[in-house]
Amino acid sequence: MEILIMGGGVVGVTTAYQLLKDGHQVTVIDRHPPGTGGASYGNAGLIATGHSIAWGSPKALKIWFNSLFHQDPVFRMKFQADPQFILWGLKFLAQCTNSRARINSLAKHRISAYSQKILKEVVKETNIQYERNTKGLVYLYRNPEALAAGSHHVRLLQEAGQSLEIVGKERVLELIPELADSQDQIAGGVFSATDESGDSKIFTEQLMEVCRTMGGNFESGVSIERLEVSGTEIKRVETNQGDFTADCYVLCLGAWSPLLSRKSLGVRLSVYPVKGYSITIPVEKGHTPPQIGGLHEEDLLGFSPMGDHFRVSSVSEFCGYDLSHTPEDFEHILKTAKKLFPNAGNYDKVEFWSGLRPMTPEGTPILGKGRHSNLFYNTGHGHLGWTMSCGTARITADLIAGKTPEISTELMGVR
């Protein structure tokens, strides 16, 4: 079968790999080279199965409300008279109950754990190198009260089979001795020994090369203009580089998926862009970045070592499709990173980046078919796109083949 994948980020390229394994002819189109557009380029690099907790909760509702009146360095919201934002926001508010938070968290964990299993298979099959680190991740807390409050998340994921250990300051410093000079910022944490990290951009680029050896075709510089539809079928994709046709189409455009689906198909996907920021710090002689990655919970600061560079990411900003940034946008990240890891790298040569996470109200991705028989969705992965990518790729390939996926896709349908 000829299959056209729209989107060349980590989700699109992992989908291409699984479909090529199944014997299909695959073409991937994107306006950027694989791995360089969207959230695949500069994310925190964490495969955070042990942190697959839904955003929507009573606590998130309070944070959202407070952000309307008080400036927050991590959570920023600019209210917009945008129907997409308003509809998404109303659906998100409906998820901010304890019962929905539990349901959505377990669904996120299910797909994340499955995806990590598929990632390991891909690495074994391809032997690609991407600064992979399998020493686990540490989720840090500044104060004991916050750590105690987060323990119910730990219990929830432990019940789902996740290996998690609540640890004190001494154990944290054993795991990350580079925190010794900032131990006043640490009360304890949660250690997930099976979590890992790696550079998703390098992974995507390397996997693309593997796909090419398997016969995959990748076209960059292609801007999608519209989908031509006849009845319940997609007939062609119109682009600035001409028309593309296939037997089957897969939508992997991340935060841009709802724009195309609404414009061409009249389908309003429950996906909204949430902007994140990251800094990439060169590691030079004499620098001592942490040897494992993790997250500082109160500051929502993700970090991971990536060979000759150190990645730090934070901030969730609701501002539509604005990708611009200013030096002030990174003040919180820089200040916190320097406080925690003052010798992690050369902070005078930092690379700044911002990108859009494609969030759904539930936090689970959108998978499978909608009203069109030859269009499959694989989008809406939110802040866990790197974590979920390999799993949703395998699920998409199974759905296209008419097979029942290994895990349930309940709560992950087109919506």
C-alpha positions in Angstrom: 0.0 0.0 0.0 1.2 3.5 -0.8 1.0 5.7 2.4 1.7 9.4 2.7 2.6 10.7 6.1 2.0 14.4 6.8 4.6 15.5 9.3 8.3 14.7 9.7 8.8 15.1 13.4 9.5 12.2 15.8 5.9 11.0 15.5 5.9 11.0 11.7 9.3 9.3 11.3 8.6 6.6 13.9 5.3 5.9 12.0 7.2 5.7 8.7 9.5 3.1 10.3 6.7 0.9 11.5 4.9 1.1 8.2 8.0 0.3 6.2 8.6 -2.7 8.5 5.1 -3.9 7.5 6.0 -3.7 3.8 4.3 -0.5 2.7 5.6 2.2 0.4 6.0 5.3 2.5 6.5 9.0 1.7 6.9 11.6 4.5 6.4 15.3 3.7 7.1 18.3 5.9 8.1 21.9 5.4 11.1 21.3 7.6 13.8 18.6 7.4 12.9 15.6 9.8 13.3 16.4 13.5 13.9 20.1 13.1 10.4 21.4 13.2 7.8 21.4 15.9 8.5 20.0 19.4 10.9 17.3 18.2 13.9 19.7 18.0 14.3 21.2 21.5 12.3 19.2 24.0 13.7 18.1 27.4 14.7 14.7 26.0 12.9 12.7 28.7 11.3 9.3 28.2 9.2 10.0 31.3 6.9 7.0 31.7 7.1 7.5 35.5 5.8 11.0 35.1 2.8 10.3 32.9 0.3 12.3 35.0 -2.6 14.1 33.4 -2.4 17.9 33.4 -6.1 18.3 34.1 -6.9 18.2 37.8 -8.4 20.4 40.6 -4.9 21.8 41.2 -4.5 22.7 37.5 -7.9 24.4 37.6 -6.6 26.6 40.5 -3.3 27.4 38.6 -5.3 28.3 35.5 -7.5 30.7 37.4 -4.6 32.3 39.2 -2.7 32.8 36.0 -5.5 35.1 34.8 -4.6 37.6 37.5 -1.0 36.9 38.5 2.1 36.6 36.4 3.6 33.1 36.8 7.2 32.3 35.5 6.2 28.8 34.5 2.5 28.9 33.6 1.6 31.7 31.3 -1.8 32.4 29.7 -2.8 35.1 27.3 -6.6 35.1 27.0 -7.6 35.1 23.4 -11.0 35.5 21.6 -10.1 32.4 19.6 -12.8 29.8 19.2 -10.2 27.0 19.1 -8.8 28.1 22.4 -12.2 28.7 24.0 -13.6 25.3 23.0 -10.4 23.5 24.0 -10.4 25.4 27.4 -14.0 24.3 28.1 -13.1 20.7 27.4 -10.0 20.9 29.5 -12.0 22.3 32.5 -14.3 19.3 32.3 -11.2 17.1 32.9 -10.2 19.0 36.0 -11.8 16.6 38.5 -10.1 13.9 40.6 -11.9 11.1 38.8 -11.0 12.3 35.3 -7.4 13.0 36.4 -7.1 9.4 37.5 -8.7 8.0 34.3 -6.5 10.2 32.1 -3.3 9.5 34.0 -3.8 5.8 33.8 -4.4 6.1 30.0 -1.3 8.2 29.6 0.7 5.7 31.5 -0.6 2.8 29.5 0.5 4.3 26.2 3.8 5.7 27.6 4.8 2.3 29.0 3.9 0.5 25.8 5.8 3.1 23.8 8.9 2.7 25.9 8.8 -1.0 25.1 8.5 -0.3 21.4 11.4 2.2 21.6 13.6 -0.5 23.0 12.7 -2.8 20.1 13.5 -0.1 17.6 16.9 0.6 19.2 17.7 -3.1 19.2 16.6 -3.5 15.5 18.5 -0.4 14.2 21.3 0.2 16.7 20.9 3.9 16.2 22.8 6.3 18.6 21.1 9.3 20.1 22.8 10.1 23.4 20.6 7.5 25.1 20.8 7.4 28.9 19.1 4.5 30.6 20.1 5.3 34.2 16.6 6.4 35.2 15.1 9.8 36.0 14.8 11.7 39.2 11.8 13.9 40.0 13.0 16.5 42.5 11.1 18.5 45.1 12.1 21.6 47.0 9.9 21.2 50.0 8.6 18.1 52.0 5.0 19.3 51.7 5.1 19.2 47.9 6.7 15.8 48.0 4.1 14.5 50.3 1.3 15.9 48.2 2.8 14.2 45.1 2.9 10.8 46.7 -0.7 10.0 45.5 0.6 10.3 41.9 3.3 7.8 42.9 0.9 5.4 44.3 -1.4 5.6 41.3 1.4 4.8 38.8 2.8 2.1 41.2 -0.6 0.4 41.1 -0.3 0.5 37.3 3.0 -1.4 37.5 5.4 1.5 37.3 8.6 1.1 39.4 8.9 4.3 41.5 10.8 5.0 44.7 10.3 8.0 47.0 13.7 9.1 48.2 15.2 11.5 50.7 17.8 14.2 50.1 20.7 11.8 50.8 19.6 9.4 48.1 19.0 12.2 45.6 22.6 13.4 46.1 23.8 9.8 45.5 21.9 9.8 42.3 22.9 13.3 41.3 26.0 14.4 43.2 26.2 17.5 41.0 23.4 18.9 43.2 25.7 19.1 46.2 26.2 22.8 45.9 22.5 23.5 45.7 21.2 20.9 48.1 19.3 23.6 50.0 16.9 23.5 46.9 16.2 19.8 47.4 14.0 18.1 50.1 13.8 14.7 48.3 12.3 13.2 45.2 10.9 10.3 43.3 13.3 8.0 41.4 12.1 6.1 38.4 14.8 3.6 37.6 13.3 2.5 34.3 12.8 5.9 32.8 15.4 7.2 30.3 16.4 10.1 28.2 18.0 11.0 24.8 18.1 13.6 22.0 14.9 13.2 20.0 16.2 15.3 17.1 19.2 13.0 16.7 17.0 10.0 17.1 14.6 11.3 14.4 17.4 12.1 12.0 19.1 8.7 12.5 15.8 6.8 12.1 15.1 8.7 8.9 18.3 7.4 7.5 17.3 3.8 8.5 13.9 4.4 6.8 15.6 5.5 3.6 17.6 2.3 3.4 14.2 0.5 3.7 12.9 2.4 0.7 11.2 5.3 2.5 11.0 8.7 0.8 11.3 12.0 2.6 10.4 15.3 1.1 11.2 18.6 2.9 10.3 22.1 2.0 6.7 20.9 1.4 4.0 23.2 2.8 0.6 21.5 2.8 -2.2 23.8 1.5 -5.3 21.6 1.6 -6.6 18.1 1.4 -8.9 17.3 -1.5 -11.8 15.1 -0.5 -14.3 13.1 -2.4 -17.1 11.7 -0.3 -15.4 9.9 2.7 -12.0 9.6 1.0 -9.0 11.8 0.8 -8.0 12.0 -2.9 -4.9 14.1 -2.8 -2.8 16.5 -0.7 -2.2 19.9 -2.4 1.1 21.5 -1.5 3.5 24.2 -2.7 5.5 21.4 -4.4 2.5 20.0 -6.3 0.0 17.3 -5.5 0.7 14.1 -3.5 -1.5 11.0 -3.8 -1.6 7.7 -1.9 -3.9 4.9 -0.9 -3.8 6.0 2.7 -2.8 9.2 4.6 -1.6 9.7 8.1 -1.8 13.1 9.9 1.2 13.7 12.2 1.4 17.5 12.1 1.4 18.0 15.9 0.1 21.4 16.9 -0.7 22.2 13.3 -3.0 19.2 12.8 -6.2 21.1 13.9 -5.5 23.9 11.4 -5.4 21.6 8.4 -8.3 19.3 9.6 -10.6 22.2 10.2 -9.7 24.1 7.0 -9.9 21.1 4.6 -12.2 18.6 6.4 -14.4 20.6 8.7 -13.0 18.5 11.6 -12.4 20.3 14.8 -9.7 18.4 16.6 -9.4 18.9 20.3 -5.7 20.0 20.1 -4.3 23.3 21.2 -0.6 24.5 21.0 1.1 25.0 24.4 4.4 26.8 24.0 7.5 25.5 25.8 11.0 26.9 26.0 14.4 25.2 26.3 18.0 26.1 26.5 20.8 23.9 25.2 24.1 24.4 27.0 27.5 23.3 25.5 29.5 21.0 27.8 33.1 21.8 27.6 36.3 20.6 29.4 35.9 20.9 33.2 32.1 21.1 33.2 30.1 18.7 35.3 26.5 18.2 34.2 24.4 15.7 36.0 24.8 12.1 34.7 21.1 11.4 34.7 18.1 13.5 33.8 14.9 14.5 35.6 12.5 17.2 36.5 12.3 19.8 39.3 8.6 19.6 40.2 8.0 23.0 41.7 9.7 24.8 38.8 8.5 22.3 36.2 12.1 22.3 35.0 13.1 19.3 32.9 16.8 18.5 32.4 18.9 15.8 30.6 22.5 15.3 29.7 23.1 14.8 26.0 26.7 14.1 25.5 28.5 17.4 24.6 25.4 19.4 25.5 23.0 19.7 28.4 19.2 20.4 27.8 17.0 22.3 30.2 13.3 23.0 29.4 10.4 24.7 31.2 7.3 26.9 30.8 3.8 26.2 29.6 2.4 29.2 27.7 -1.0 29.5 26.0 -0.4 32.1 23.3 -1.7 30.6 20.1 0.8 29.9 17.3 3.3 32.6 18.3 6.8 31.0 18.1 8.7 34.2 18.8 10.7 34.6 22.0 12.7 37.3 23.9 15.6 37.1 26.3 13.1 37.7 29.2 11.2 34.5 28.3 14.2 32.5 29.4 15.0 34.2 32.6 13.3 31.6 34.8 15.0 28.7 33.0 18.4 30.3 33.2 18.1 31.4 36.8 16.9 28.0 38.0 19.3 26.0 35.9 22.3 28.0 37.2 21.1 27.6 40.7 20.7 23.8 40.5 23.7 23.1 38.2 26.1 26.0 38.2 28.9 24.0 36.4 26.7 22.0 34.0 28.1 23.8 30.9 29.1 27.1 29.3 26.1 29.3 30.0 27.6 32.1 27.9 27.0 30.0 24.7 23.4 28.9 25.3 21.2 28.1 22.4 17.6 29.3 22.9 14.5 27.6 21.5 10.8 27.6 21.7 8.2 25.2 20.3 4.6 24.2 20.4 3.3 21.1 22.2 0.1 19.7 20.7 -2.1 19.3 23.8 -5.4 17.5 24.1 -7.7 18.3 27.1 -7.3 14.7 28.3 -3.5 14.5 27.7 -3.9 11.4 25.6 -3.1 11.4 21.8 -5.6 11.3 19.0 -5.3 8.0 17.1 -7.2 6.1 14.4 -9.8 7.0 11.8 -12.5 9.7 11.9 -15.1 10.2 9.2 -12.7 9.6 6.3 -11.9 6.0 5.5 -8.3 6.4 4.3 -7.1 9.1 6.8 -5.5 8.0 10.1 -4.7 10.4 12.9 -1.5 10.2 15.0 -1.3 13.6 16.7 -2.0 15.4 20.0 0.8 13.9 22.1 1.3 17.0 24.2 4.4 17.3 26.4 5.0 13.5 26.1 5.5 13.3 22.3 9.0 11.9 22.6 7.8 9.4 25.2 4.7 8.3 23.3 6.0 8.4 19.7 7.2 4.8 19.1 4.0 3.3 20.7 1.5 5.4 18.8 3.5 4.7 15.6 3.1 0.9 16.1 -0.6 1.4 17.0 -1.1 3.4 13.8 0.6 0.7 11.7 -1.6 -2.0 13.3 -4.8 0.0 12.7 -3.9 0.6 9.0 -3.2 -3.2 8.7 -6.6 -3.9 10.2 -5.1 -5.5 13.3 -6.1 -5.0 16.9 -3.3 -3.0 18.7 -1.5 -4.7 21.6 -3.0 -2.2 24.1 -6.4 -0.6 24.3 -6.8 2.8 22.5 -9.8 3.7 24.7 -9.9 7.5 25.3 -7.5 8.0 22.3 -10.0 8.2 19.4 -10.7 11.1 17.1 -12.3 13.9 19.1 
